[in-house]
Each structure stands twice: as C-alpha cells, then as structure tokens.
Amino acid sequence: MVLQQSQPEAIPITPTIVQVIPEKPATEISMVDVAVASFGVTGAIMAAAVVAGISAGIAYIWYRSKRAVSTIEERGHQHNLFRA
C-alpha cells in the first residue's frame, strides 16, 4: 500500500503597487542652518555653565570671607606661633 502525499494548494500572490506623491517637496536644509541650530543648543549649555561657575565662585568667596583662612588670621594676625 503506497500513501500518496497531497501537495498543498498554492496561494495566489496578488501584488499591490502603492504610489505616494507628496503634495509639496521638503525644504532643503543647508549646512549653515544646521550649524546655527547646533550653536543655539551649545550656546544655551555654555551660558548655563558660565552662570553656574559664577554662582559657585561668589558662594565660595562669601563662605571664605566669613571664616579665618589660616591660624594667623584666627589669632588676629599675630605672627607669634609659639604662643599658647
């Protein structure tokens, strides 16, 4: 007894062609436009860094002006280090 294998039925392929026509072509972007846009972001980051640096400097100067920097200043500018 020989078993015959039935072949699967082929599924018909129906290609669909889609054509997309843009209404308006995209505007070109030049290298100058890209450079100006990137400088805007970089400029904002640099400005924030400058403001943070100036703020930290002012805070450091204010903090150090309230406290003695050395032992001599703590003693009222007397340079006799052997004083008890």
HUFENWO-V355824 format. One record per residue. PSI is psi in degrees with one decimal (999 if undefined). Layout:
{{PSI} {PSI}}
This chain:
{{124.9} {127.3} {129.0} {131.2} {131.1} {138.5} {140.0} {147.6} {136.8} {135.5} {124.8} {136.8} {124.9} {101.8} {144.1} {124.5} {125.0} {129.0} {121.3} {122.4} {111.6} {145.0} {-42.8} {131.2} {150.1} {145.7} {146.6} {145.3} {122.0} {170.9} {-31.5} {-41.1} {-41.3} {-42.2} {-41.8} {-40.9} {-41.8} {-33.3} {-30.9} {-44.1} {-45.8} {-39.2} {-39.3} {-40.4} {-41.8} {-39.8} {-40.8} {-37.7} {-39.4} {-44.4} {-42.1} {-39.9} {-43.6} {-40.8} {-42.5} {-39.1} {-43.8} {-43.2} {-38.9} {-45.0} {-42.1} {-43.5} {-44.7} {-26.0} {-20.3} {-14.9} {154.6} {140.5} {-35.4} {174.8} {-35.4} {-43.1} {-32.6} {-31.7} {8.3} {33.2} {30.2} {125.4} {8.5} {95.9} {-13.4} {0.5} {139.6} {999}}
